[in-house]
Amino acid sequence: MRNAGVHNFPAIDRVIYGKAASQSIDAEAERLDAKRVFLIASRTLNSNTDEIEKIRPSVRRSRIVDLLRMAA
């Protein structure tokens, strides 16, 4: 059994479509002058696909903080 908790989703100001996240995430962080990028992914997305691993190398190393795995 998992511990109880609350997750508040961040507001979505913009959606980029037609491009893989790995192709646009660092440019978007640059546009926002972001110092850090948090990758938030479900356990399934992180464990059963390679999508998160495609994103990690495309973000400047100084920006990436951690991969937070949310309960499904």
C-alpha positions as a Markdown table, in Angstrom:
| # | Residue | x | y | z |
|---|---|---|---|---|
| 1 | Met | 0.0 | 0.0 | 0.0 |
| 2 | Arg | 1.3 | 3.5 | -0.9 |
| 3 | Asn | 1.4 | 6.4 | 1.5 |
| 4 | Ala | -1.3 | 9.0 | 1.1 |
| 5 | Gly | -0.5 | 12.3 | -0.4 |
| 6 | Val | -1.5 | 15.2 | -2.6 |
| 7 | His | 0.0 | 16.4 | -5.9 |
| 8 | Asn | -1.0 | 19.8 | -7.2 |
| 9 | Phe | -0.5 | 19.9 | -11.0 |
| 10 | Pro | 1.3 | 23.1 | -12.2 |
| 11 | Ala | -0.7 | 25.4 | -14.4 |
| 12 | Ile | -0.3 | 24.9 | -18.1 |
| 13 | Asp | 0.4 | 28.1 | -19.9 |
| 14 | Arg | 1.4 | 26.7 | -23.2 |
| 15 | Val | 1.2 | 23.4 | -25.2 |
| 16 | Ile | 3.7 | 22.5 | -28.0 |
| 17 | Tyr | 2.5 | 19.9 | -30.4 |
| 18 | Gly | 3.8 | 18.2 | -33.5 |
| 19 | Lys | 7.3 | 18.0 | -32.0 |
| 20 | Ala | 8.7 | 15.5 | -29.5 |
| 21 | Ala | 9.4 | 16.9 | -26.0 |
| 22 | Ser | 13.0 | 15.9 | -26.4 |
| 23 | Gln | 13.2 | 18.3 | -29.4 |
| 24 | Ser | 11.6 | 21.3 | -27.7 |
| 25 | Ile | 12.1 | 21.2 | -23.9 |
| 26 | Asp | 15.5 | 23.0 | -23.6 |
| 27 | Ala | 14.4 | 25.8 | -26.0 |
| 28 | Glu | 11.2 | 26.2 | -23.9 |
| 29 | Ala | 13.3 | 26.3 | -20.7 |
| 30 | Glu | 15.5 | 29.0 | -22.3 |
| 31 | Arg | 12.4 | 31.0 | -23.4 |
| 32 | Leu | 11.2 | 31.0 | -19.8 |
| 33 | Asp | 14.7 | 31.7 | -18.4 |
| 34 | Ala | 14.3 | 28.6 | -16.3 |
| 35 | Lys | 17.1 | 27.7 | -14.0 |
| 36 | Arg | 15.8 | 24.2 | -13.3 |
| 37 | Val | 13.6 | 21.7 | -15.1 |
| 38 | Phe | 11.7 | 19.1 | -13.2 |
| 39 | Leu | 10.6 | 16.0 | -15.1 |
| 40 | Ile | 7.4 | 14.6 | -13.7 |
| 41 | Ala | 6.3 | 11.3 | -15.2 |
| 42 | Ser | 4.1 | 8.4 | -14.2 |
| 43 | Arg | 5.9 | 5.2 | -13.2 |
| 44 | Thr | 4.6 | 3.5 | -16.4 |
| 45 | Leu | 5.9 | 6.2 | -18.7 |
| 46 | Asn | 9.3 | 6.1 | -17.0 |
| 47 | Ser | 9.6 | 2.3 | -16.7 |
| 48 | Asn | 7.8 | 1.0 | -19.8 |
| 49 | Thr | 8.9 | 3.5 | -22.4 |
| 50 | Asp | 12.1 | 5.2 | -23.4 |
| 51 | Glu | 10.4 | 8.7 | -23.6 |
| 52 | Ile | 12.0 | 10.1 | -20.4 |
| 53 | Glu | 15.4 | 8.8 | -21.4 |
| 54 | Lys | 15.0 | 10.6 | -24.8 |
| 55 | Ile | 14.3 | 13.9 | -22.9 |
| 56 | Arg | 17.1 | 13.8 | -20.4 |
| 57 | Pro | 20.0 | 14.3 | -22.8 |
| 58 | Ser | 18.2 | 17.2 | -24.6 |
| 59 | Val | 18.1 | 19.3 | -21.4 |
| 60 | Arg | 21.2 | 21.2 | -20.4 |
| 61 | Arg | 22.8 | 19.3 | -17.5 |
| 62 | Ser | 22.8 | 22.4 | -15.3 |
| 63 | Arg | 19.0 | 22.6 | -15.6 |
| 64 | Ile | 17.8 | 19.1 | -14.9 |
| 65 | Val | 17.0 | 18.4 | -11.3 |
| 66 | Asp | 15.4 | 15.0 | -10.9 |
| 67 | Leu | 12.8 | 12.6 | -12.1 |
| 68 | Leu | 9.8 | 12.5 | -9.8 |
| 69 | Arg | 7.8 | 9.4 | -10.2 |
| 70 | Met | 4.2 | 9.8 | -9.4 |
| 71 | Ala | 2.0 | 7.0 | -8.3 |
| 72 | Ala | -0.2 | 5.8 | -11.1 |
